[in-house]
């Protein structure tokens, strides 16, 4: 192979000098259909309660949620993902496990009102338990932690109730060992073999989740989630092992969370698991930092957001979950 010519014959600015050429040679292009909008739903009517740490994001009653769903459909978004805020929480997360739970009601309402919009459901116990952890608690030797294997049964039951109400994709986020296998088995046994699983395959115990815990009212009442979510300082190979296990257990799609601090993980997974759709979650802390800086006039929000989305996509994510989904879609389509 001949060596590439050097300056002055080679001038890479030729590909940048003209706006039309830049557009023609652009490699990474955002599309509304690759964006998923996260939404928070609670009971009541005509509730649109702004989340203090996430300007422009709201806790919504189901009637307001339907309006958001219609906007998402009209903008051509890839779908929405629902997080529930129950009226009452208990040690077992009971609201997560029956057809009358808040997310189950929301799924049914959205699928009835906007049937052609893809609806994903976050599958975890933390929003529903009074202790704020992602499963059933177990105490041993004076240490209280999530009891992994008994939690799997709860996750399977929860997944079936979501599918029964019309959820299109189940997205388990608790980082329990064996969760994909348990959920796949439960769905298949209940006749939902066609429902795909988008696993939060590499979810880190990140400091970027703070605003989300305000939004979902799911902060742990004691300790933290570092015994089951991934250590941010772990080797990248650990993430690849987590992903491999989920693929072996039947995950149809994969997710990395958060996005910006883990672009290297997104790239490694994309390179090692070609052909499996890969999502990345642009999380609440990433959102709120940009909002705060923009409110102070320090950055141009639109430009920073578009650059951020492009970076996540360029790193290898096919799908991006982001609170900016509607804003980006409006700009892409304008």
RAWOZI-V947456 format. One record per residue. N is the residue number from 1. PSI is psi in whole degrees, -180 to 180 (NA if undefined). OMEGA is omega in whole degrees, 0 to 359 (999 if undefined). Layout:
n:N psi:PSI omega:OMEGA
n:N psi:PSI omega:OMEGA
This chain:
n:1 psi:131 omega:180
n:2 psi:146 omega:178
n:3 psi:147 omega:179
n:4 psi:138 omega:178
n:5 psi:159 omega:180
n:6 psi:175 omega:177
n:7 psi:138 omega:13
n:8 psi:-5 omega:179
n:9 psi:-40 omega:180
n:10 psi:118 omega:177
n:11 psi:99 omega:183
n:12 psi:-18 omega:176
n:13 psi:-18 omega:177
n:14 psi:-29 omega:179
n:15 psi:-3 omega:183
n:16 psi:-13 omega:189
n:17 psi:-36 omega:185
n:18 psi:133 omega:182
n:19 psi:-37 omega:179
n:20 psi:-39 omega:177
n:21 psi:-42 omega:178
n:22 psi:-44 omega:180
n:23 psi:-41 omega:182
n:24 psi:-37 omega:186
n:25 psi:7 omega:181
n:26 psi:132 omega:183
n:27 psi:-44 omega:184
n:28 psi:113 omega:183
n:29 psi:128 omega:177
n:30 psi:147 omega:179
n:31 psi:136 omega:181
n:32 psi:-33 omega:182
n:33 psi:-11 omega:178
n:34 psi:5 omega:184
n:35 psi:136 omega:177
n:36 psi:132 omega:182
n:37 psi:118 omega:175
n:38 psi:138 omega:180
n:39 psi:145 omega:182
n:40 psi:127 omega:186
n:41 psi:141 omega:176
n:42 psi:169 omega:181
n:43 psi:165 omega:180
n:44 psi:-172 omega:180
n:45 psi:143 omega:176
n:46 psi:39 omega:178
n:47 psi:125 omega:175
n:48 psi:80 omega:189
n:49 psi:113 omega:184
n:50 psi:142 omega:179
n:51 psi:116 omega:189
n:52 psi:-40 omega:183
n:53 psi:1 omega:179
n:54 psi:76 omega:183
n:55 psi:133 omega:180
n:56 psi:-2 omega:177
n:57 psi:151 omega:191
n:58 psi:152 omega:160
n:59 psi:130 omega:189
n:60 psi:140 omega:166
n:61 psi:167 omega:188
n:62 psi:-37 omega:179
n:63 psi:-38 omega:177
n:64 psi:-35 omega:177
n:65 psi:-41 omega:180
n:66 psi:-39 omega:177
n:67 psi:-41 omega:177
n:68 psi:-40 omega:179
n:69 psi:-40 omega:178
n:70 psi:-40 omega:177
n:71 psi:-42 omega:179
n:72 psi:-43 omega:177
n:73 psi:-47 omega:184
n:74 psi:-28 omega:178
n:75 psi:-5 omega:180
n:76 psi:23 omega:179
n:77 psi:156 omega:179
n:78 psi:-21 omega:179
n:79 psi:-172 omega:175
n:80 psi:154 omega:173
n:81 psi:133 omega:188
n:82 psi:137 omega:173
n:83 psi:130 omega:185
n:84 psi:147 omega:176
n:85 psi:101 omega:184
n:86 psi:159 omega:176
n:87 psi:-35 omega:181
n:88 psi:143 omega:177
n:89 psi:150 omega:175
n:90 psi:-179 omega:187
n:91 psi:-27 omega:183
n:92 psi:-6 omega:183
n:93 psi:45 omega:189
n:94 psi:-33 omega:183
n:95 psi:-21 omega:181
n:96 psi:-12 omega:197
n:97 psi:8 omega:181
n:98 psi:163 omega:187
n:99 psi:-23 omega:180
n:100 psi:5 omega:178
n:101 psi:161 omega:187
n:102 psi:-42 omega:180
n:103 psi:-39 omega:179
n:104 psi:-44 omega:176
n:105 psi:-42 omega:182
n:106 psi:-43 omega:179
n:107 psi:-50 omega:181
n:108 psi:-41 omega:182
n:109 psi:-44 omega:180
n:110 psi:-44 omega:181
n:111 psi:-27 omega:176
n:112 psi:-40 omega:185
n:113 psi:-35 omega:184
n:114 psi:69 omega:192
n:115 psi:-25 omega:183
n:116 psi:8 omega:176
n:117 psi:131 omega:179
n:118 psi:129 omega:181
n:119 psi:118 omega:173
n:120 psi:151 omega:175
n:121 psi:130 omega:171
n:122 psi:130 omega:184
n:123 psi:105 omega:180
n:124 psi:168 omega:181
n:125 psi:-13 omega:193
n:126 psi:-32 omega:180
n:127 psi:-14 omega:190
n:128 psi:-15 omega:181
n:129 psi:146 omega:180
n:130 psi:-14 omega:177
n:131 psi:-11 omega:175
n:132 psi:9 omega:178
n:133 psi:167 omega:193
n:134 psi:24 omega:179
n:135 psi:-166 omega:180
n:136 psi:133 omega:183
n:137 psi:152 omega:181
n:138 psi:134 omega:179
n:139 psi:130 omega:178
n:140 psi:130 omega:180
n:141 psi:37 omega:178
n:142 psi:5 omega:180
n:143 psi:129 omega:178
n:144 psi:129 omega:182
n:145 psi:171 omega:177
n:146 psi:129 omega:180
n:147 psi:105 omega:192
n:148 psi:-60 omega:192
n:149 psi:-42 omega:175
n:150 psi:-28 omega:178
n:151 psi:-30 omega:183
n:152 psi:-39 omega:178
n:153 psi:-42 omega:179
n:154 psi:-41 omega:180
n:155 psi:-39 omega:178
n:156 psi:-44 omega:179
n:157 psi:-42 omega:179
n:158 psi:-44 omega:181
n:159 psi:-41 omega:181
n:160 psi:-41 omega:180
n:161 psi:-34 omega:177
n:162 psi:-45 omega:180
n:163 psi:-39 omega:181
n:164 psi:-29 omega:180
n:165 psi:-4 omega:174
n:166 psi:8 omega:178
n:167 psi:138 omega:182
n:168 psi:-33 omega:180
n:169 psi:135 omega:176
n:170 psi:130 omega:184
n:171 psi:88 omega:180
n:172 psi:133 omega:188
n:173 psi:3 omega:190
n:174 psi:-10 omega:181
n:175 psi:36 omega:171
n:176 psi:138 omega:174
n:177 psi:130 omega:177
n:178 psi:8 omega:186
n:179 psi:-38 omega:182
n:180 psi:-44 omega:179
n:181 psi:-44 omega:181
n:182 psi:-42 omega:181
n:183 psi:-41 omega:178
n:184 psi:-43 omega:180
n:185 psi:-43 omega:181
n:186 psi:-44 omega:179
n:187 psi:-45 omega:182
n:188 psi:-41 omega:180
n:189 psi:-27 omega:181
n:190 psi:7 omega:177
n:191 psi:20 omega:182
n:192 psi:45 omega:181
n:193 psi:-24 omega:185
n:194 psi:-10 omega:184
n:195 psi:120 omega:178
n:196 psi:157 omega:176
n:197 psi:124 omega:171
n:198 psi:100 omega:186
n:199 psi:134 omega:166
n:200 psi:81 omega:192
n:201 psi:-35 omega:177
n:202 psi:92 omega:180
n:203 psi:121 omega:186
n:204 psi:150 omega:174
n:205 psi:79 omega:194
n:206 psi:152 omega:173
n:207 psi:-4 omega:181
n:208 psi:1 omega:186
n:209 psi:-3 omega:187
n:210 psi:-53 omega:181
n:211 psi:-34 omega:177
n:212 psi:-39 omega:182
n:213 psi:-29 omega:170
n:214 psi:-44 omega:184
n:215 psi:-44 omega:183
n:216 psi:-2 omega:182
n:217 psi:53 omega:189
n:218 psi:21 omega:179
n:219 psi:138 omega:178
n:220 psi:140 omega:179
n:221 psi:-13 omega:175
n:222 psi:153 omega:175
n:223 psi:-152 omega:179
n:224 psi:-169 omega:185
n:225 psi:22 omega:185
n:226 psi:-12 omega:178
n:227 psi:-11 omega:178
n:228 psi:-30 omega:172
n:229 psi:158 omega:188
n:230 psi:147 omega:177
n:231 psi:124 omega:179
n:232 psi:-21 omega:181
n:233 psi:3 omega:182
n:234 psi:157 omega:176
n:235 psi:148 omega:178
n:236 psi:-30 omega:181
n:237 psi:-28 omega:178
n:238 psi:-39 omega:176
n:239 psi:-41 omega:179
n:240 psi:-35 omega:177
n:241 psi:-42 omega:177
n:242 psi:-45 omega:180
n:243 psi:-44 omega:181
n:244 psi:-43 omega:179
n:245 psi:-44 omega:181
n:246 psi:-39 omega:177
n:247 psi:-43 omega:179
n:248 psi:-32 omega:182
n:249 psi:-9 omega:175
n:250 psi:17 omega:177
n:251 psi:132 omega:180
n:252 psi:-27 omega:177
n:253 psi:159 omega:183
n:254 psi:155 omega:177
n:255 psi:142 omega:172
n:256 psi:136 omega:182
n:257 psi:130 omega:352
n:258 psi:-176 omega:183
n:259 psi:-60 omega:194
n:260 psi:-40 omega:180
n:261 psi:-4 omega:184
n:262 psi:33 omega:177
n:263 psi:-33 omega:178
n:264 psi:-37 omega:179
n:265 psi:-41 omega:177
n:266 psi:-47 omega:181
n:267 psi:-44 omega:181
n:268 psi:-42 omega:180
n:269 psi:-42 omega:179
n:270 psi:-40 omega:181
n:271 psi:-32 omega:185
n:272 psi:-17 omega:184
n:273 psi:55 omega:178
n:274 psi:139 omega:179
n:275 psi:-17 omega:175
n:276 psi:120 omega:182
n:277 psi:134 omega:184
n:278 psi:126 omega:178
n:279 psi:156 omega:173
n:280 psi:140 omega:182
n:281 psi:112 omega:174
n:282 psi:96 omega:200
n:283 psi:177 omega:189
n:284 psi:-42 omega:181
n:285 psi:-37 omega:177
n:286 psi:-39 omega:178
n:287 psi:-51 omega:188
n:288 psi:-33 omega:178
n:289 psi:-43 omega:179
n:290 psi:-42 omega:179
n:291 psi:-43 omega:181
n:292 psi:-44 omega:180
n:293 psi:-39 omega:179
n:294 psi:-38 omega:180
n:295 psi:-28 omega:178
n:296 psi:1 omega:179
n:297 psi:17 omega:184
n:298 psi:-26 omega:181
n:299 psi:164 omega:173
n:300 psi:108 omega:187
n:301 psi:-48 omega:184
n:302 psi:-45 omega:182
n:303 psi:-41 omega:179
n:304 psi:-41 omega:180
n:305 psi:-47 omega:181
n:306 psi:-38 omega:177
n:307 psi:-40 omega:178
n:308 psi:-47 omega:180
n:309 psi:-41 omega:179
n:310 psi:-41 omega:180
n:311 psi:-44 omega:181
n:312 psi:-42 omega:179
n:313 psi:-45 omega:181
n:314 psi:-32 omega:179
n:315 psi:-23 omega:177
n:316 psi:-2 omega:181
n:317 psi:128 omega:175
n:318 psi:-29 omega:187
n:319 psi:138 omega:178
n:320 psi:124 omega:171
n:321 psi:120 omega:185
n:322 psi:144 omega:177
n:323 psi:-13 omega:177
n:324 psi:11 omega:188
n:325 psi:-46 omega:182
n:326 psi:-44 omega:181
n:327 psi:-46 omega:180
n:328 psi:-42 omega:180
n:329 psi:-39 omega:179
n:330 psi:-41 omega:181
n:331 psi:-40 omega:181
n:332 psi:-37 omega:185
n:333 psi:-11 omega:184
n:334 psi:NA omega:999
